[in-house]
Amino acid sequence: MELKLRGFSARTVETYLYQNKKFQEFCRKKATEVSEGDIKRYLAHLMSDTKMKNSSVALAKAALKFYYDEILKKNIVTLKTPKLARILPDVLTREEVKRLLGVLTHTKSRIIVKLLYSSGIRLSECLHLNVDDLELGNKMGWVRGGKGGKDRMFILSDDVVQEILVYVNVHSLRRGFLFQGHDGKALTPRNLQKIVKGAALRADIHKRITPHKLRHSFATHLLEAGTDIRIIQELLGHANLQTTQIYTKVSQEQMRKVKSPLDGL
């Protein structure tokens, strides 16, 4: 209940409950009897015995900390886990984006992929867009209750606006999900993951392409075009600017534009 009240997503709630259940199976103690030593032994077990990835250990620690420190106020989850490696996101070049879009002949699939790249919204946000979330005349739309439970605006390209207008008129869509399956429900992420993967193969793109890589490409290409990073932060829905700043390390185009001081002598 507390997780839901704080606006955590359904997936986070499920993950936190699962992680605490796994700890209980390991510890075999009542929550009120759990000590700091029990927490340390469990996290050490995950790191040493199960060879769990640092990111997964950090997630387990976060779940335990929420329950034992924030809910039960025991202040026992104090062990420092290894720092997570900051992996730079792989992005498509503009030419690769053109090739990817060029092989998408199915209208709905092409519009979704165009929307992901041109707006930078997350896959789940795209698949749960409602027709009335769009303001096509203003070339914008709204993510309702996105990550952290917040609404935010996103931009629409002229090209996408025209395709969506034709699409909604052909299918007489006036309300409900913009992209519906045969049963009228939202498409699943797996549907789109397969579409993007298949399109990348047909376009002869050898990078591992996922729908989320289109979001990374959106941010990187905006940065390369000179868009202020704080605007990119707002468009991506990042709560912390530090999260957005990873794209400054990705943008090789920006670095190539820098002139050596020697050239100015």
VENHUQUI-V19172 format. One record per backbone hydrogen bond with DSSP energy under -0.5 kcal/mol. NH is the residue of the N-H (numbers start at 1). CO is the residue of the C=O. If there is no record, write none. Layout:
NH	CO
NH	CO
This chain:
5	1
6	2
7	4
8	3
13	9
14	10
15	11
16	12
17	13
18	14
19	15
20	16
21	17
22	18
23	19
24	20
25	21
26	22
27	23
28	24
33	30
34	30
34	31
39	35
40	36
41	37
42	38
43	39
44	40
45	41
46	42
47	43
48	44
49	45
50	45
52	46
57	53
58	54
59	55
60	56
61	57
62	58
63	59
64	60
65	61
66	62
67	63
68	64
69	65
70	65
71	66
72	67
74	68
78	76
81	79
87	85
88	86
97	93
98	94
99	95
100	96
101	97
102	98
103	99
103	100
104	101
105	103
110	106
111	107
112	108
113	109
114	110
115	111
116	112
117	113
118	114
119	115
120	116
126	122
127	123
128	124
129	126
131	176
133	130
134	131
135	140
138	135
139	136
140	135
141	154
142	133
143	152
144	142
145	143
146	150
149	146
150	147
152	143
154	141
156	139
161	157
162	158
163	159
164	160
165	161
166	162
167	163
168	164
169	165
170	166
171	167
172	169
173	168
174	172
178	129
180	178
181	185
184	181
187	179
191	188
192	188
193	189
194	190
195	191
196	192
197	193
198	194
199	195
200	196
201	197
202	198
203	199
204	201
205	200
206	204
209	207
213	210
214	210
214	211
215	211
216	212
217	213
218	214
219	215
220	216
221	217
222	218
223	219
224	220
225	221
226	223
227	222
231	228
232	228
233	229
234	230
235	231
236	232
237	233
238	233
243	240
244	240
245	241
246	243
247	244
248	245
249	245
249	246
250	246
251	247
252	250
255	251
256	252
257	253
258	254
258	255
263	260
264	261
265	262
